[in-house]
């Protein structure tokens, strides 16, 4: 998120807070999905999601959203990273 130096209007601030809460909730749901699928602790699921996003050069939020919207299977997160040539 980018926070402007201009004074925020109250509706802008509320929208930003709602967006941040929704993103956090999506990430928490995605962590739970990976943890349940892989049979690991939430902390390990967090590492798996972060590693997947890092290795595949995708945003963590996009990865979480894909899992929650069911456009990506949790098994994809567990696949070994491909090497770059």
C-alpha positions as CSV (number, residue, x, y, z in Angstrom):
1,X,0.0,0.0,0.0
2,X,1.1,3.5,-0.6
3,X,0.2,6.1,1.9
4,X,-0.1,9.6,0.5
5,X,1.3,12.7,2.3
6,X,-1.9,14.5,1.7
7,X,-4.5,14.4,4.5
8,X,-6.7,11.4,4.0
9,X,-10.4,11.7,3.8
10,X,-12.3,9.5,6.2
11,X,-13.8,7.4,3.5
12,X,-10.3,6.8,1.9
13,X,-9.0,5.7,5.3
14,X,-11.9,3.3,5.9
15,X,-11.4,1.8,2.4
16,X,-7.7,1.3,3.0
17,X,-8.4,-0.3,6.4
18,X,-11.0,-2.6,4.9
19,X,-8.6,-3.6,2.1
20,X,-5.8,-4.4,4.6
21,X,-8.2,-6.5,6.7
22,X,-9.5,-8.4,3.7
23,X,-5.9,-9.1,2.5
24,X,-4.9,-10.4,5.9
25,X,-8.0,-12.6,6.1
26,X,-7.3,-14.0,2.6
27,X,-3.7,-14.8,3.6
28,X,-4.9,-16.5,6.9
29,X,-7.4,-18.6,5.0
30,X,-4.7,-19.6,2.5
31,X,-2.3,-20.6,5.3
32,X,-5.0,-22.7,6.8
33,X,-5.7,-24.4,3.4
34,X,-2.1,-25.2,2.9
35,X,-1.6,-26.4,6.5
36,X,-4.7,-28.7,6.3
37,X,-3.7,-30.1,2.8
38,X,-0.1,-30.7,3.7
39,X,-0.7,-31.7,7.3
40,X,1.7,-29.1,8.7
41,X,1.6,-26.4,11.3
42,X,0.4,-22.9,10.3
43,X,4.0,-21.6,10.7
44,X,5.2,-24.1,8.1
45,X,2.4,-23.3,5.8
46,X,3.4,-19.6,6.0
47,X,6.9,-20.6,4.9
48,X,5.6,-22.8,2.1
49,X,3.5,-19.9,0.7
50,X,6.3,-17.4,1.1
51,X,8.8,-19.7,-0.6
52,X,6.4,-20.4,-3.5
53,X,5.8,-16.7,-4.1
54,X,9.5,-16.0,-3.9
55,X,10.6,-18.8,-6.2
56,X,7.9,-18.1,-8.8
57,X,8.3,-14.3,-8.7
58,X,4.6,-13.7,-7.8
59,X,3.1,-11.6,-5.2
60,X,2.2,-13.4,-1.9
61,X,-1.2,-11.8,-1.9
62,X,-1.9,-13.0,-5.5
63,X,-0.9,-16.5,-4.4
64,X,-3.2,-16.4,-1.4
65,X,-6.1,-15.1,-3.5
66,X,-5.6,-17.8,-6.1
67,X,-5.8,-20.5,-3.4
68,X,-8.9,-19.0,-1.7
69,X,-10.7,-18.5,-5.0
70,X,-9.8,-22.0,-5.9
71,X,-8.0,-21.1,-9.1
72,X,-4.9,-22.8,-7.7
73,X,-4.7,-26.1,-5.9
74,X,-2.8,-26.3,-2.6
75,X,-0.7,-29.1,-4.1
76,X,1.0,-26.5,-6.4
77,X,2.5,-24.8,-3.3
78,X,4.1,-28.1,-2.2
79,X,5.7,-28.8,-5.6
80,X,9.5,-28.4,-5.6
81,X,10.7,-25.1,-7.2
82,X,11.8,-25.2,-10.8
83,X,15.4,-24.1,-11.4
84,X,16.0,-21.1,-13.6
85,X,18.5,-21.4,-16.4
